[in-house]
């Protein structure tokens, strides 16, 4: 009420008339007069000398008018800042993803989305799978990208990709030159696996048991990059999603072999909170995720830049740091996808 009365007082002074101020504020002239009178009563000082025509401000009125002008200006600025913050929140998409989705894979989608919606900020956090579910469940991320997605009472998922699982071997392996082989061909082979707590490891173990195949477990890692490096060093063979080894296949540092008579695949799903509606920009991003990147006009050049950056970052494992973020590599870190292009892979 005090702020409204102060606004009316300032309007009376600026307009030089109670009636004009009342018209501006769409109130009666009596209401404008009562507002000023209420201020004078509360302050214990006369603000306007009504005995003069036109009226004049008293010394107290001049002080109060100057102060109220500054106060109202500051108030308007604060309200504008709040409006901008709300609008900015509406114009952002926050994504949490498992590491193995990779910036190289996401780059074309994000770039295409920002061509369509240049005013929308897209942020991408690479996290452990459990942290992806936590972020989305707590509303800290709008979308999550996970393998073998699962629904619960708070989250729902939709399928994004089905990535075929393939046998990955070093170039010198006896199976390296084969396009395909039966699963039985890897019986008793030294095997580089994911750690046992990861769903993908549990799936691979189940598939091998069902096929009646036993492998020799040599190493366990919780991320695809270390698994690939171990296979490149000829420590053993492994089974990985095909898209995650595309660069190594292109560089001929690894070979992939299709497994016959099985259709093993890793589903990648988009998880989100169960809600009646979602921000329009988030829905638009999901639509872009379901488009074919090959149809993006900028996809070819963008992927080339991403791959070049990937190669530079992966050439020296110890040098990979993103500055002060090195300590957070396994805890998860935020990347502005339109500033950084890299390649990190993790389930």
C-alpha positions, 0 to 999 in steps of 0.5 A, a space after each residue: 500500500 505504501 508503494 502504491 501511495 508513493 506512486 500516486 504521489 509522484 504522478 501527482 507531482 509529475 502531472 501537476 494535477 490530482 485529476 490528471 494523476 488519477 486518470 493515469 492511474 485509473 483511479 478517482 481523484 478522491 483516491 489520489 488525494 486520499 493517498 497523498 493525505 495518507 502519506 502525509 499523515 504517516 510521515 507527520 509532514 505536509 508534502 504538498 502546499 495546496 494553498 498555492 495555485 498551482 500547488 507546490 512541494 514543501 521542502 519535505 515534499 521535495 525530499 520525499 519526491 526525489 527519494 521516491 523517484 529513485 526508489 521506484 526506478 530501482 523497484 522497476 529495475 528489480 522487476 525487470 531483472 526478475 522478468 528477464 530471469 524468468 524468461 531466460 529460464 524458459 529459454 534453456 534446455 538442460 540435459 544430463 547424459 551418460 558419458 558414452 553418448 559423447 559430445 561428438 554424437 551430440 554436437 550435430 543435434 545441439 548445433 542444429 537446434 541452435 540454428 532453429 532456436 538461436 535464443 535458447 541456451 543448451 547446457 549438457 552435463 556428463 554424469 554417472 548414470 545414477 547421477 543422471 537419474 538424480 538430476 532429472 528426478 530433482 528437476 535439475 535437468 530437463 532431460 536425461 540420456 541413459 542406456 537401458 532406461 527404466 521408468 519409476 514413479 517419478 520418471 518416464 522414458 522414450 526410446 531414442 536409439 537402438 545401438 547394435 552391440 559388436 565384437 571389438 578386437 585389436 587389428 592383429 587379432 585372428 578375428 579382425 579380418 572377419 565381417 562376422 563370427 558366431 558368438 562361440 568364436 570368443 569362447 575362453 578369449 581374454 575379455 575386457 569388461 565393464 564393472 559389475 555395477 553397470 547395467 551394460 555389464 549385467 546385460 552382456 553377462 546375461 547374453 553370454 550365459 544364454 549363448 553358453 559362452 565363457 570368456 576370461 575376464 582380464 580387466 574391468 573398467 567403468 568407462 568405454 575409453 579405458 576399455 578401448 585403450 586396453 583392447 588397442 593394447 591387445 589386452 583382450 577383446 570386448 563387446 561395445 555399442 557400434 557408435 562408440 568405436 566409430 572413430 577407432 574403426 575409421 583410424 583402423 586402431 580397432 576392428 569390429 566384427 558382427 556377432 551372428 545369429 544374435 541381435 544384441 543392442 544397447 537402447 539409449 533412452 530419453 528420460 524426463 519427469 512425469 508431468 502434465 506439460 513440459 516447456 515448449 523448448 524442451 519439446 522442440 529439443 526432443 523433436 530434434 533428437 528424433 531427426 536424422 543428423 544426416 539431414 542437417 545442412 551443417 552436420 558434415 562440417 560440424 562433425 569434422 570439427 568435433 572429430 578434430 577436437 576429439 583427436 586432439 584431446 584423446 591423443 594424450 590421455 594424461 593431458 585431457 583435463 579441460 583445465 580445472 575440471 580434471 578432478 571432476 572427470 568421474 564425478 561429472 562436470 558441466 560443459 557449455 556444448 557450444 563452447 567445447 567439443 570433445 569426446 568422452 565416453 562412459 556408461 
